[in-house]
Amino acid sequence: MKLARVIGNVVATQKHPSFKGHKFLLLQPIDETGKDTGASFISCDTVNAGPGDVVLAEQEGNTARQLLGTKDDPFHSVIVGVVDKVAIKED
């Protein structure tokens, strides 16, 4: 599971039939302090997230397909939660 910030919407006029009815967002992975880490990626939104939201994304095809209830569709990443707060315990 990855912590990420929503940086944009993805719009496509032509798409695989299994993508119809799903909202896709562009995510930027971040660390626990909010700093960018790694390359951005596209994820299917299941929690009604929007630009600027910090989210939890599962980036593994089998998990995405299980959460979306599909067996053979080409989903690789799915947003599973909107993060309200990240708290780091200091020693």
VMD Tcl script that draws the C-alpha trace (Angstrom):
set ca {
  {0.00 0.00 0.00}
  {1.26 3.48 -0.85}
  {0.65 6.90 0.62}
  {0.02 9.38 -2.22}
  {-1.36 12.81 -3.05}
  {-3.91 13.27 -5.84}
  {-2.37 15.62 -8.41}
  {-4.93 15.42 -11.20}
  {-7.81 13.79 -13.04}
  {-7.39 11.41 -15.96}
  {-9.85 11.79 -18.85}
  {-10.02 9.48 -21.86}
  {-12.55 9.53 -24.67}
  {-11.51 6.05 -25.84}
  {-10.92 3.39 -23.20}
  {-11.14 -0.32 -22.48}
  {-14.79 -1.30 -21.88}
  {-14.02 -2.36 -18.29}
  {-12.95 1.20 -17.45}
  {-16.35 2.70 -18.27}
  {-18.07 4.09 -15.19}
  {-14.81 4.33 -13.21}
  {-13.01 7.53 -12.22}
  {-9.22 7.61 -12.59}
  {-6.84 9.95 -10.81}
  {-3.14 10.76 -11.17}
  {-1.27 10.11 -7.91}
  {2.12 11.25 -6.63}
  {3.63 8.92 -4.02}
  {4.71 10.74 -0.86}
  {6.49 9.86 2.36}
  {5.06 10.32 5.86}
  {6.15 13.99 5.87}
  {4.45 14.78 2.56}
  {7.60 14.86 0.38}
  {7.36 13.38 -3.12}
  {8.89 9.92 -3.52}
  {9.04 8.18 -6.88}
  {7.12 8.43 -10.12}
  {3.45 9.33 -10.39}
  {0.90 6.70 -11.43}
  {-2.75 6.34 -12.40}
  {-5.22 4.74 -9.99}
  {-8.92 3.87 -10.03}
  {-10.83 5.93 -7.44}
  {-13.26 4.00 -5.22}
  {-13.54 6.57 -2.40}
  {-14.49 9.81 -4.21}
  {-11.08 11.45 -3.74}
  {-10.09 14.66 -5.49}
  {-7.07 16.82 -6.32}
  {-5.06 17.69 -3.22}
  {-6.34 14.75 -1.14}
  {-3.86 12.41 0.51}
  {-4.89 8.82 -0.16}
  {-3.92 5.20 0.39}
  {-3.51 3.32 -2.87}
  {-3.03 -0.37 -3.42}
  {-0.72 -0.81 -6.40}
  {-1.00 -4.49 -7.20}
  {-3.22 -5.85 -9.96}
  {-4.72 -8.84 -8.18}
  {-5.74 -6.78 -5.15}
  {-7.25 -4.08 -7.38}
  {-9.30 -6.64 -9.29}
  {-10.52 -8.26 -6.05}
  {-11.60 -4.90 -4.60}
  {-13.39 -3.90 -7.80}
  {-15.08 -7.29 -8.16}
  {-13.57 -8.12 -11.53}
  {-11.61 -11.16 -12.59}
  {-9.89 -10.40 -15.88}
  {-10.05 -6.60 -16.19}
  {-6.76 -4.69 -16.58}
  {-6.80 -2.76 -13.29}
  {-3.41 -2.31 -11.61}
  {-4.02 0.28 -8.90}
  {-6.99 1.28 -6.76}
  {-7.48 4.04 -4.17}
  {-8.75 2.44 -0.96}
  {-8.92 5.36 1.47}
  {-8.63 9.10 2.04}
  {-6.11 9.97 4.75}
  {-7.18 12.55 7.33}
  {-3.94 12.69 9.27}
  {-0.52 11.04 9.47}
  {0.87 10.83 13.01}
  {4.45 9.77 13.63}
  {5.35 8.61 17.10}
  {8.51 10.32 18.33}
  {10.80 8.35 20.66}
}
mol new
graphics top color blue
foreach p $ca { graphics top sphere $p radius 0.5 }
foreach p [lrange $ca 0 end-1] q [lrange $ca 1 end] { graphics top cylinder $p $q radius 0.2 }
display resetview
